[in-house]
Amino acid sequence: MDILPFLVAGLVAILLVVVAILLLRRAEDDPLAQRIDEFAAREEPTTIEDIELSLPITDRIVVPILRKLSEIVTRLTPQSMLEDTSHRLELAGSPGNISAAEFWVIRGLTTIGMAVLIYIFLGRYGDTSGGRRVLYTFIVAVMGFWLPSLYLSSTIRRRQEAIIKKFPDALDLMSICVDAGLPFDGAMSRVHEKWDDPLAEEFGRVIYEVQLGKSRRQAMRDMAARMDVSDVSSFVAAILQAEHLGVSIGKVLRIQSEQMRIRRRQRAEEKAHQAPIKMLFPLVFLVFPSMFIVLLGPAALQIMRNEAIRNVVG
């Protein structure tokens, strides 16, 4: 029995499970604020127990279990590994607002769940021996362990690409705002108000941290560390140096925006030069075979028909 369809189905199921678990906790929702709002919206008096029972089953059962398991993982996992995972989650924009320990719990549950699922599935529907069944289960378990990490890496890459794409436009807007008389913080706040993207969110976080008492120098350095984008790092270094030396922020912003536009054009030219090489493999393995079949297929069929007729007549 061919096992490939089962493996494909298992991989699709793993991906769906990981996405569903990561979306359980929403970063924009505050559970305490939701309960207070729901309590205030009720016309008749009610109890906290009624509000708890009105919550979705995922918030009442799944999330508490995930938190308890994450506490165990925190005690057993090396601190350096948790710090590295926390940094990767920050680079990804904290998807689902999960912690590093919860991410490792998700990886463990996905691994165990998919291994058990594929083992039972092969035992009931698969025509495989015991050794091959264990081997396929191990392969699916390894894939289940690495899929959350692959998802996180893909999220980091998409977020960094979005920041790089939007950064020159943000600098242009900030330069215009500063020239119009706004302070640097006001220009960052204007970008945060105007757009809804990862870069604007980070600018808004910097403003919020400064309002809470953190120095702007440290807040911007933390922003550069959370993005891990070379353009943002050079921009932060230039701004901090300008503040230290007393150089005009507007002039620095104009220079930075011009440099970022040049870099964006260079990246576009680089991708344009890479296009022929990237198109080579689809052309050779997909387009050309189809063209050969369309062009030479009728001729081949005609030759085969003529040979069959010749053999019959002969």
N, C-alpha and C positions, 0 to 999 in steps of 0.2 A: 504494500500500500504506500502511495506517495505521501511523504510526511511534509512536503513543502507547503501545501495549503494550510496545514495546522500551525506551522511555525509563523506564517504570515498572519493568520488570525490571532495568534498569541501576541505578536508584536503590536498589532493594532489595538488589542485589548490593553496591553501595557501602557501604550500612549494615552488612551482614553482615561485609564485609572489615574495616571500621574497628573494629567491636566485637571481632572475633577478634584483631586485632593489639593492641588495647589490653589484652586479657586475657592476652597472652603472658607478661608479667612480673607476677607477683603480689606485692603489697606485703608480705604476711605471710610470704613464703618467703625464706629466706636460702640462696642456692645453696651457699655454703661449708658452712653447717651441715647442709644436706641431704646433701652428699657425705660429711662426717664421720660422720653418723648411719648412712648406708648402708654405709660402710666398717666401722663398728663392729658393725653387725648381721650381717655376713657371717661364717659359721662357718669357712670356709677362706680362706687367704691369697689376696689378689688384688692387682691392680695398679691404679694410677690410670687407666690407659688403659681397663681393663675398666669402671670406674665411669663414665668419660666416654662410652663406647659405650652404656652402659645408660640414659643420659639420653634424654629425648624429642628428636626431630629438631628441634623448634622451639628448644630450649635449646642445641643443638649447632651449628645453622646459622643460623636466622633471627635470633636475638638477637645473636650476634656481628656479623652483617652490619649489623643496625640500629645497633649501637654504633659500628662503623667509619664508617657514613654520618653518624651524629650528630657525630662528631669533625670531619668535613669541613664540616658545616653550622655548627658552632660557630665555625670559622675564617672562614666566609664571611658569616654573618648578623650584622647590627649588634647590639651588646650590649644596647641599649635594647629591641629587639624580643624578645630572649631573656629579658630580665628581666621584661617584661610577660607573656610566655607563662608564665614560671615562677610569677609571682604568680597567674595564672588557674588554673594547675594546683594551687597550694596552696589556692585558694578552692574548687576542686572536690574537695579531699581527696586529691590525688595519685593519680588513678585509674591502676591498673597500675604505679604507682611509676616512671613514665617521666619523663625530663628534658625540658626545653624543646626541646633540639636533636632529641631522638628524636620529639617531637610534630611538629616541622616535617618530619622525614623521613617520618613516617606521612602527613602531608598531601601531600607530594610524590609518594610512591609511590602513594597512592590516586588522585591526579589523573592521573598518567601511566598507571597500570594501567587505570583505567576508560576513559580516552580511547582507548587502544589497543584495549581490548576492544570498545567500542561501534563503533569505526571498522571493525574486522574483521567484526563482526557485521552492520553495515549493508552492507558490501561483499559479503557472502555471501548474506544473506537479505533485505536491504532493497531496495526498488525506488525508489532515490533517485539524483539526479544528483550530480556531483562537488561542486558548490557546496553543496547541501543536506546532503550527507554530512559535509563539513567543518564546516558550521554546527552540526549536531546533535552532532558530536564535541566541538566547542568548548563547547557548552552543558553537556554531560554532564561535561566536564573541570572547568568552573567549579563545578558542583554537587559534584563529588568533592573539590574543594579546600576548599569551605566546610562540607561535612558534618562533618568532625572538629571544626571550631570550633563548629558548632551543637550537636553532642553535648556538647562541653565546657561550653557556656553552659547547656544543659539540666541537666547534672550540678551546676553551681554553683547554679542556681536551686532544684533539689530539695534540695540540702544545706542551703542557707540557710533554706528553709521548714521543714525538719526541726529545725534549731537553734531557730528562733523558736517552733515548736510545743512543744518540750521544755523551753525555758529557764525558764518560770515554775515548773514542777514541780521542776526541779533546784534552783532557789533555795529553794523550800519545804523540800526535803530538807536542803540545806546549813544553812538557818536552824535546823532541828530539831537537826541534829548539833552546831552551835556552841552552842546553848542547853543541850545535854546534856553539854557539857564538852570536845568535840573542838576542836582548833585549826582554823584556816581550811584549811590544807593537808590535814588529815585529813578535813574535810568534802568537799573536792574529790576526794580519793582514794575516799571512800565512794560518791560519784556515779559515778566511773569503774568501781568494782567492781560496782555494782548494775545499771547499764544498758549496753547495747551500741548506741550511736548516735554520730553525729558529735560532739555536744556532750561526751559522756562521753570519747570518744577525745581530744579537745582538752584536757580537764581532766587526763587521764592523761599527756598529753605535757608539760603544764606541770609536773606533779609530777616527771616524769623529768628534765626540763631543770634544775629546781631541785636535784635530787639530784646532777646532774653539775657543779654549780657556778655556774650562771647565777642571777642575782638574780631574786627573784620578781617584782619590778616589771617588769623587762625581759621575763621569760617571759610575763607576762600581757599586756603590750603586743603582743608578737609573736602571742599567741593571738588578740587582737582584730583584728590585721591579717590573719591567715589566714582569719578568718570573714567580715569585712567586713559585720557585722550591727550596726545602730544600737543595738539593745538590749544586746548584749554590750559594745559600746564604752562606753556610758553606765555599765554595771555595773562595768567595769574602772576607769573614771575615778573612780567613787564609792569603790571599794575602795582605790585608791591614795591618794586624798585622805584617806580615813579613817585609813589607816596613817600618813600624814604628820602629821595633826592629832591623832592619838591618840584618835579616836572609837571606840566599841565596834563591832567587826565584826558582832556579832549584831544590833545595832540597825540597822545599814546593810543587812544581809541581809533583815531583816523589811520595811524600807521598800522595798527594791528588789523583793522578791517581790510585795508588794502592788501596786506600780506596774506590774509585768509582767503581773499578772493583769488589771488594768484595761486595759492595752494589748491583751491577747489578746481580751478581750470587745469592745473597740472594733473590732478587726480582723474579728471574727465579725459584728458588726453591719454593718460596711461591706460585707462580702461578701454579706450578706443583702439589703442595699439594691441591690446590683449584679445580683442574680439576675434580677429581671424584665427588665432590659435585655438580659442575656445570653440569656434564653429567647425574646426577641422574634424573632430571626432563625431559629432552628429552628422556631418556631411558624409563621412566615409562609411559609418556603420548604419545610418538610418536613411538618408536621402538617396545616396547613390544606389544601394540595393533596390530600393523602390523604383527608381528610374530604370534600372536594368530590367526589372521584372516587367514594367509597363512597356518598355521599348522592345525588348528581346523575347518577351513571353509569347506573343502571337507567332513570331517567326519560329520559335522552338516548337510550338504546337504544330505548326504547319509541316515542319521537317519530320516530326514524329509521325504525323498522319501520312505523309508521303512514304516513309519507311514501312509503315504498317501495310499500306496498299501494295507496295512493291513486294513485300514478303508474301502477301496473299496471292498476288498474280504469279510470282515466281514459283 
